[in-house]
Amino acid sequence: MDILLVPGLWLDADSWAPVLEPLRAAGHTPRPLTMPGAGVPAPESSGIRMSDWVDTVVAAIDESAGDVVLVGHSGGGNVIWGAVDARPDRVRRAVFVDTVPPPPGSGISEFPVVDGVIPFPGWDFFDADDVADLDARARAAAAETAQSVPAQVPTDPIALTDPRRYDVPVTLLMGSLTQPELEGYLEQWGSYGDEYRSIRNAEVVRIGSGHWPQYSAPERLAELLVAAVH
C-alpha cells in the first residue's frame, strides 16, 4: 500500500524519517512529501496557495498504481482532506495526526508574516502542553530544519465539494485526547463538529504525546500508523 505522508507547517518530507522503516517493514511503501514553496523566499512563493498543496498530493495519488492511504500531520490535515475530496475513490483511509478534518471554507490558522513568508515562530509560540514532551535536543533539531511557509497557505480556505469524502474511513491519532474528549470539544466547534459527524467511519486513538509525535514518540506513532493502515 502506498502511504502518502504530508507534513505540517514548517516541516518537510524528512520530518517523517522516524516512521518510514516501520512502515516498510509492515509491507507498505511510504512516500513522504514536501509541499511547494517550503523554505522558498517570498518573490518565488507568494503565489502559492492551499490549492497548490492539495494538487501536489492529488498528483502523487494519480502517480500511484492503486489505492493509497493519506497521512497528514497538523496543518497537513487540511491538505489531505482536500485531496480526499478530489479523489475519494482512490483513498483507502485518511489518517490525521493531532488534527481533525476541516469543514469547507476553513483555514489552518493565522501566523506572523515576516518578509512575505511565515517563518517558524519558535517553540514559545505554542501551548505548553503541545511541546511539553519535546526535550531541548529535539526542539533544537526540529527548529534547525524548519522551513518557512508561503504566506497565503495557512489562511487559505479549503475547497471541499464532494460528499463522497465522508465515505472514506478516517483515523484520528490525537496527541493527548481520547475519543470522548475530542468529541466533546468538537461539539463546541460548530462546523468542525458537523464535518466530523458526517464521516461514516471514524476512529480516534490517543497517542499519549504532544503535538509533534514524530519527534517525541516516533515508535508509538509508527506503531499506530501501521495499525491504522489495515
Secondary structure, 3 states (H helix, E strand, C coil): CEEEEECCCCCCHHHHHHHHHHHHHCCCEEEECCCCCCCCCHHHHCCCCHHHHHHHHHHHHHHCCCCEEEEEECCHHHHHHHHHHHCCCCEEEEEEECCCCCCCCCCCCCCCCECCEECCCCHHHCCHHHHCCCCHHHHHHHHHHCCCEECCCCCCCCCCCCHHHHHCCEEEEECCCCHHHHHHHHCCCCHHHHHHHHCCCEEEEECCCCCCHHHHCHHHHHHHHHHHCC
